[in-house]
Amino acid sequence: MDKVISPDGTSIAYDRYGNGPGLILISGAFTDRSYYVPLATELASSFTVITYDRRGRGDSTDTTPYSVEREVEDLAALQEATGAVFASADSSGVMVLLRAMAAGVGFEKLSVMEPPFRVEGAPPAPDRYLERLQEFVAAGSPGGAAELFMVEAVGQPQELVDGFKNTPMWKSLEAMAPTLIYDALQMGDSAVPVDLLASIQVETLALHSTSSPDWLQRSVRETAAALPRAKLLGLPGEFHQVPPQVLAPALTDFFNR
């Protein structure tokens, strides 16, 4: 594990895998860098893969007050420290990457996977979602924030979430739960950010799982349509994810051509 210090003093923890052009992987909500170990391992023969803990997660620290610009600074600091030329983001992590590109962070190619924009057919956003997350965290109830995200935002069955509460995994989810506020702020109103996308002038691979709900696939199609230089690609997978052994060859082909 290495660390880089962001401009506000936050320590950002990261790992490197393999050799080759640098590729940073940017996670979505409720995940730390361990999520990417299988994918990084698959990609390591072609790239120097950088996985990192977004602020407030895993081995990274946090500095208050939070703003979306601070995570842009984190990514910029990581890019400068590693010399990475490519970046790939998942879910709400896509907004971190898009904001960074708009701010002048210089990646040569991008990949974005299923940003959860609220397009036609998407389930309605939970009532007072951001405010309720903030209330749970302020009240010292990170489990309440975790449950709100999993049940109302993601749509997992209540009984499944109740089962998680009795496993060691729940403690790690509670530890990350305050950062759900950060992802909600990154997503804003969750509308497709057409103007922001139109400003991204580098080649971008817009990916979706063919097993994800129609609205998530529509979100990727609308994202690709708004990007000036996008390639749309559907890959066989599961809900909101594609297996590393399927995803890695697609990323390798795109970034290396």
Salt bridges, closest charged atoms under 4 A:
ASP2 OD2 - ARG16 NE 3.65
ASP8 OD2 - ARG55 NH1 2.91
ASP15 OD2 - ARG33 NE 2.69
ASP53 OD2 - ARG33 NH1 2.52
ASP59 OD2 - ARG33 NH1 3.05
GLU71 OE1 - ARG54 NE 2.80
GLU73 OE1 - ARG70 NE 2.86
ASP74 OD2 - ARG55 NE 2.76
GLU114 OE1 - HIS240 ND1 2.62
GLU135 OE2 - ARG128 NH2 2.41
GLU147 OE1 - LYS165 NZ 2.78
GLU152 OE2 - ARG132 NH2 2.68
ASP162 OD1 - LYS165 NZ 3.39
GLU174 OE1 - LYS171 NZ 3.91
ASP183 OD1 - ARG54 NH1 3.01
ASP183 OD2 - ARG57 NH2 2.65
GLU203 OE2 - ARG229 NH2 3.76
GLU203 OE1 - ARG257 NH1 3.36
